[in-house]
Every structure is written in structure tokens, then in C-alpha cells.
């Protein structure tokens, strides 16, 4: 028997490889591979669609918040106008105080800095 195994082992190996190659390249095997790829693509499309739905929901919330935000800014602007009217005389007084300080203030002469010591 051992003598026959020496002869038949290479033949069995060759037949096994041939059978394996036929199975890998059979239409059934290729169909299974295509189905796997199609399933992966469908899963990716579903994930993308879910992600897009989430982004759309966020954008809708943002769009809904723009009207109240615009109204708040308009009210704030309306409230600031009287404050600016009140502040105009204060700004003029501040400028006048600056002029008076300039008249009575000391004038400083800028001297050149001493040369650095070696």
C-alpha cells in the first residue's frame, strides 16, 4: 500500500488543486462573490442615507432657529438706539476733557535711548 501511496499522492494532490480551481472559478462561486459585494454596497447606501437624514434634520433645526434669532437681533438693535443717543453727549464731553488735558498737560520730549554698553 505504501508503494501505491507514493504514486497516487501526487495524483490526488493534482486532482484536489484542479477541483479547488474549478470551484473558485465556477459561475456559482462568482455569483456568491457578486452577492456579497452587492450586500456590502447596499449596506453602505443604507448607512449613507441614514447619515443624510440626520444631516437634514440638523439643517431643519438650524433653519427653524434663524427666524427667532433674527427677531432677537432686531429687538437688540432697537434697544441699543436709545442708549447710543444717551451716549452722544458723554462722548462729546470725553473729547472736551481730552482737549483740556492737552492744554494743561506736560509736553514730553522723546529722547533717543542710550547706546547699549559693550
C-alpha positions as CSV (number, residue, x, y, z in Angstrom):
1,X,0.0,0.0,0.0
2,X,2.8,2.4,0.8
3,X,4.1,1.9,-2.7
4,X,0.7,2.9,-4.2
5,X,0.5,5.9,-1.9
6,X,3.8,7.2,-3.4
7,X,2.2,7.0,-6.9
8,X,-1.3,8.2,-6.0
9,X,-0.5,11.0,-3.6
10,X,0.8,13.4,-6.4
11,X,-2.3,12.5,-8.5
12,X,-4.6,13.2,-5.6
13,X,-2.9,16.5,-4.9
14,X,-3.2,17.5,-8.6
15,X,-6.9,16.5,-8.7
16,X,-7.5,18.4,-5.4
17,X,-5.9,21.6,-6.8
18,X,-7.9,21.2,-10.0
19,X,-11.1,20.7,-8.2
20,X,-10.4,23.7,-5.9
21,X,-9.6,25.9,-9.0
22,X,-12.8,24.8,-10.7
23,X,-14.9,25.6,-7.6
24,X,-13.3,29.1,-7.3
25,X,-14.0,29.9,-10.9
26,X,-17.4,28.4,-11.2
27,X,-20.4,30.6,-12.0
28,X,-21.9,29.7,-8.7
29,X,-18.8,30.9,-6.8
30,X,-18.7,34.1,-8.9
31,X,-22.4,34.7,-8.2
32,X,-21.8,34.3,-4.4
33,X,-19.0,36.8,-4.6
34,X,-21.2,39.3,-6.5
35,X,-23.9,38.8,-4.0
36,X,-21.5,39.6,-1.2
37,X,-20.3,42.7,-2.9
38,X,-23.9,43.8,-3.7
39,X,-24.8,43.3,0.0
40,X,-21.9,45.4,1.1
41,X,-22.8,48.1,-1.4
42,X,-26.5,48.1,-0.2
43,X,-25.3,48.4,3.4
44,X,-23.1,51.3,2.6
45,X,-26.0,53.0,0.8
46,X,-28.3,52.5,3.8
47,X,-25.7,54.0,6.1
48,X,-25.2,57.0,3.8
49,X,-29.0,57.5,3.6
50,X,-29.3,57.4,7.4
51,X,-26.4,59.9,7.7
52,X,-28.1,62.2,5.2
53,X,-31.3,62.0,7.1
54,X,-29.5,63.1,10.3
55,X,-27.9,66.0,8.5
56,X,-31.2,67.1,7.0
57,X,-32.8,67.0,10.5
58,X,-30.0,69.2,11.9
59,X,-30.3,71.7,8.9
60,X,-34.1,71.9,9.5
61,X,-33.5,72.8,13.2
62,X,-31.0,75.4,12.2
63,X,-33.4,76.9,9.6
64,X,-36.1,76.9,12.3
65,X,-33.9,78.8,14.7
66,X,-32.9,81.6,12.2
67,X,-36.3,83.4,12.4
68,X,-36.2,83.8,16.3
69,X,-32.5,84.7,16.1
70,X,-33.2,87.5,13.5
71,X,-36.1,88.8,15.7
72,X,-33.8,88.9,18.8
73,X,-31.1,90.8,16.9
74,X,-33.7,93.3,15.6
75,X,-35.0,93.9,19.2
76,X,-31.5,94.3,20.5
77,X,-30.8,96.9,17.8
78,X,-33.9,98.7,18.7
79,X,-32.9,98.7,22.3
80,X,-29.4,100.0,21.6
81,X,-30.5,103.1,19.6
82,X,-31.7,105.0,22.7
83,X,-28.5,104.1,24.6
84,X,-26.5,105.5,21.7
85,X,-28.5,108.7,21.8
86,X,-27.7,109.0,25.6
87,X,-24.0,108.2,25.0
88,X,-23.5,111.0,22.4
89,X,-23.2,113.8,24.9
90,X,-20.9,111.7,27.0
91,X,-18.6,111.1,24.0
92,X,-18.5,114.9,23.3
93,X,-17.7,115.6,27.0
94,X,-14.9,113.0,26.9
95,X,-13.4,114.7,23.8
96,X,-13.5,118.1,25.5
97,X,-11.8,116.7,28.7
98,X,-9.1,115.3,26.4
99,X,-8.6,118.7,24.9
100,X,-8.4,120.4,28.3
101,X,-5.8,117.9,29.5
102,X,-3.8,118.5,26.3
103,X,-3.8,122.3,27.0
104,X,-2.7,121.9,30.7
105,X,-0.7,118.7,30.3
106,X,3.1,118.5,30.2
107,X,4.7,118.0,26.9
108,X,7.1,115.2,26.9
109,X,10.1,115.2,24.6
110,X,11.1,111.8,23.4
111,X,14.8,111.3,23.8
112,X,16.8,108.8,22.0
113,X,17.6,105.7,24.1
114,X,21.2,105.5,25.4
115,X,23.5,103.3,23.3
116,X,24.0,99.8,24.6
117,X,27.0,99.1,26.6
118,X,29.6,96.8,25.1
